[in-house]
């Protein structure tokens, strides 16, 4: 029998043991929650770990850990409390695997459980640190700025605003000085805002730029891209984390677009569940201007939404689509006048917010899983990574970054 | 596992050079900006210090040295601008190298015990490291986990009496 099936069969026992252990830890915030809530939380985690063991993937636990961290941070949990719940689960699972499995299967499963929960705990810690930094930077009292990448930190003002309109959360990107460039600071701010809105039971979320901005977002913060010899769009890149947070957020996320959308911001918009735009909207994807090899999951986002001939033209020319073209190619769901954009989008959000949240959450997750499902042989994936590495290790990539910084046309030599 | 628990510290110590070599190569392959800037020699010294700490904790069955080390590590690395993710990666590559050595050297029936102890020490260190990073940012102390009974195995689930 598969190890994951054995673990699934013992899930109730694991949950019971973990509930008991967590109660003995007497973490104040968990003590304040109901026994039912604690049990459901641990049930969800056990189920997730078993799924990760079955599929041999850590991404689901990483995504969930980031969400948990965002929710717990907002709710005032100390990081040690949240780590405690993970540790309890690890102890229980370790003991379960030791009891239920033998030989190589036992060791292999212990390694998997350790890797999965380790990845979750690492992601949890990084998210907590990131949110703590953001909060400290916003209040201007960070004890020791530096350390984590301090993009925009140091009292530059809050770049992300959050509001709740009925059951519709509204996240506003408000960094006009940097044209809403998707810096670590801004993206972590959005992830934190999603966490807060999730904790407040928002049933739909609208993602928008601040009123009056002619650029919805300038895309990935070029200053934060590594200058060669590192994958510029690695799994932990803040923008990649944000895109995953939106795609796994358990309620619809609507992009409300007024103005131009550039580069990675286009990936972000396409990763929202619905796009509403006005006539000022334009969309461009610009890695060819920088010599930047786009990541495979990013290309999958495009493939899941657009025809491949359009994707190729957009990537190869970096030319923007205007709003009418975007509507024609189904980049956007609704094209409305500027005067009606906000009211239309909020009304659409309210309509969705009135529907059954559990059904919507599961349908969204089903669609994500189905559209993400792309079996690729390991050697093919490695070959693609090798090709990408040639590009990001190249002189062209550095030339693209330098030209952007120096505001001149790049001179690419194909080396 | 036999009646006498295997000597985890001795197992790790016996393969120390191989573990360090493998961890060092993996860390170099990760192209972490701050570790690359520090250079390979000092980075290898740090990995050796971490491995020595692991061996010491396994030998003494005490986690407090790892937790104390985590606090000073956080102060030093964060002060030098290291993102938490880079420090986590350095610890993870060492853990992977230890696991690889253990799987080669240790009989199957003892592997779970050895790996459990190694993971407990390094997991505690990483947890405390994250707490310390958060505490430094927010300028207040973050309570630590009660890890003192982890070494007792999951019998510790009921907590100390």
Interface residues (C-beta under 8 A of the other chain):
Chain A: X17 X20 X21 X24 X25 X78 X79 X80 X83 X84 X87 X88 X90 X91 X92 X94 X95 X97 X98 X103 X104 X106 X107 X110 X111 X114 X118 X121 X122 X124 X125 X126 X128 X129 X132 X133 X135 X136 X141 X142 X143 X144 X146 X147 X148 X149 X226 X229 X230 X236
Chain B: X31 X33 X77 X78 X79 X81 X82 X83 X84 X85 X88 X92 X95 X99 X103 X108 X111 X112 X115 X116 X119 X123 X126 X127 X129 X130 X131 X133 X134 X136 X137 X138 X139 X142 X143 X144 X145 X146 X147 X150 X153 X154 X156 X157 X158 X159
